[in-house]
Amino acid sequence: MSEERTDSARMADRSGLTTEEKLGSLFQPDSLLSVQYFETLRRKTLFEPEKRLMLAILEDGINCFQENLLTQKVGKSRLFQDAEEWIVQTDGDWVFSFENVCEALGINPAYVRQGLLRWKENKLTKHSKVPFTERKKMTG
């Protein structure tokens, strides 16, 4: 019996709690402040700054690709070409390559690439069926 008290005293000395107090605390409800809860929730719902940047890069690349496909203006045409090159490039060793950006955001890059290329083909097919005079009006 005195041995148990000695063990309990040693345990209380190290952590400040006896074994019985430690066991009792296992079954106590955890108290969590609302601030702590919402901070945890916010971390899960909002991206870190790096991921927000990557999302902005992806959105800009897709917008440049889609908005400048049929343009006749040299500068905008260059934007389309750069975006297309970025999207179709599969060797993703650059930090902000299409592959790396998609993977960091939890998006399948091959799926997005396939969808964008399919969209481009559909758009070009529809555009080629429109008479030349109408095309000129559409592209500015």
C-alpha positions as CSV (number, residue, x, y, z in Angstrom):
1,M,0.0,0.0,0.0
2,S,2.8,2.4,0.8
3,E,4.4,1.5,-2.5
4,E,1.3,2.7,-4.4
5,R,1.4,6.0,-2.5
6,T,5.0,6.4,-3.4
7,D,4.3,5.7,-7.1
8,S,1.3,8.2,-7.0
9,A,3.5,10.8,-5.4
10,R,6.2,10.4,-8.0
11,M,3.6,10.7,-10.8
12,A,2.1,13.8,-9.2
13,D,5.5,15.3,-8.9
14,R,6.3,15.0,-12.6
15,S,3.0,16.2,-14.1
16,G,1.2,17.8,-11.2
17,L,-1.6,15.2,-11.4
18,T,-2.0,11.9,-9.7
19,T,-2.8,8.7,-11.7
20,E,-6.4,8.9,-10.5
21,E,-6.7,12.5,-11.7
22,K,-5.2,11.7,-15.0
23,L,-7.6,8.8,-15.5
24,G,-10.5,11.0,-14.4
25,S,-9.6,13.7,-16.9
26,L,-9.8,11.2,-19.8
27,F,-13.6,11.1,-19.3
28,Q,-14.1,14.8,-18.9
29,P,-15.6,16.7,-21.9
30,D,-13.2,18.9,-23.8
31,S,-13.9,22.6,-23.6
32,L,-13.5,24.5,-26.8
33,L,-13.9,28.2,-27.2
34,S,-16.0,29.3,-30.2
35,V,-12.9,31.2,-31.4
36,Q,-10.9,28.0,-31.5
37,Y,-13.6,26.2,-33.3
38,F,-14.1,28.9,-36.0
39,E,-10.3,29.3,-36.5
40,T,-10.1,25.5,-37.2
41,L,-13.0,25.7,-39.5
42,R,-11.6,28.8,-41.3
43,R,-8.3,26.9,-41.9
44,K,-10.2,24.1,-43.5
45,T,-12.3,26.3,-45.8
46,L,-9.9,28.9,-46.8
47,F,-6.8,28.2,-48.8
48,E,-3.4,29.2,-47.6
49,P,-2.0,32.2,-49.5
50,E,0.1,29.9,-51.8
51,K,-2.9,27.9,-52.9
52,R,-4.9,31.1,-53.5
53,L,-2.1,32.3,-55.7
54,M,-2.1,29.0,-57.6
55,L,-5.9,29.2,-58.0
56,A,-5.6,32.7,-59.4
57,I,-2.9,31.5,-61.8
58,L,-5.1,28.6,-63.0
59,E,-8.1,30.9,-63.4
60,D,-6.1,33.4,-65.4
61,G,-4.6,30.8,-67.6
62,I,-8.0,29.3,-68.4
63,N,-9.5,32.8,-69.0
64,C,-6.7,33.7,-71.4
65,F,-7.2,30.4,-73.2
66,Q,-10.9,30.8,-73.6
67,E,-11.3,34.5,-74.1
68,N,-8.6,34.8,-76.7
69,L,-9.1,31.7,-78.8
70,L,-10.7,33.5,-81.8
71,T,-9.1,36.9,-81.5
72,Q,-7.4,38.5,-84.5
73,K,-5.3,40.9,-82.3
74,V,-1.7,40.0,-82.0
75,G,-1.3,40.7,-78.3
76,K,-4.4,38.7,-77.4
77,S,-3.4,36.0,-79.8
78,R,-0.1,35.7,-77.9
79,L,-2.0,35.4,-74.6
80,F,-3.9,32.5,-76.1
81,Q,-0.7,30.8,-77.4
82,D,1.0,31.2,-74.0
83,A,-1.9,29.8,-72.1
84,E,-2.3,26.9,-74.5
85,E,1.4,26.1,-74.3
86,W,1.1,26.2,-70.5
87,I,-1.9,23.9,-70.4
88,V,-0.7,21.2,-72.8
89,Q,2.9,21.0,-71.4
90,T,3.1,17.8,-69.4
91,D,6.6,18.0,-67.9
92,G,5.8,19.8,-64.7
93,D,9.1,20.5,-63.1
94,W,8.4,24.2,-62.7
95,V,6.6,25.2,-59.5
96,F,3.8,27.0,-61.3
97,S,3.4,24.5,-64.2
98,F,-0.1,23.5,-65.1
99,E,0.4,20.1,-63.7
100,N,1.8,21.3,-60.3
101,V,-0.8,24.0,-59.9
102,C,-3.7,21.5,-60.5
103,E,-2.2,18.9,-58.3
104,A,-1.6,21.4,-55.4
105,L,-5.3,22.3,-55.7
106,G,-6.4,18.7,-55.7
107,I,-7.6,18.9,-59.4
108,N,-6.8,16.2,-62.0
109,P,-4.7,18.1,-64.6
110,A,-5.3,15.6,-67.4
111,Y,-9.1,15.9,-66.9
112,V,-9.0,19.7,-67.0
113,R,-6.6,19.7,-70.0
114,Q,-8.9,17.2,-71.9
115,G,-11.9,19.4,-71.2
116,L,-10.2,22.6,-72.3
117,L,-9.0,21.0,-75.5
118,R,-12.4,19.5,-76.2
119,W,-13.9,23.0,-75.6
120,K,-11.4,24.5,-78.1
121,E,-12.2,22.0,-80.8
122,N,-16.0,22.6,-80.4
123,K,-15.5,26.3,-80.5
124,L,-13.3,26.1,-83.6
125,T,-15.8,23.8,-85.3
126,K,-18.7,26.1,-84.6
127,H,-16.6,29.1,-85.7
128,S,-15.6,27.5,-89.1
129,K,-19.3,27.0,-89.9
130,V,-20.1,30.7,-89.5
131,P,-19.7,32.8,-92.8
132,F,-16.5,34.9,-93.0
133,T,-18.4,38.2,-92.8
134,E,-20.1,37.1,-89.5
135,R,-16.8,35.8,-88.1
136,K,-15.2,39.2,-88.7
137,K,-17.9,40.9,-86.7
138,M,-17.6,38.4,-83.9
139,T,-13.8,38.7,-83.5
140,G,-13.7,42.4,-83.7
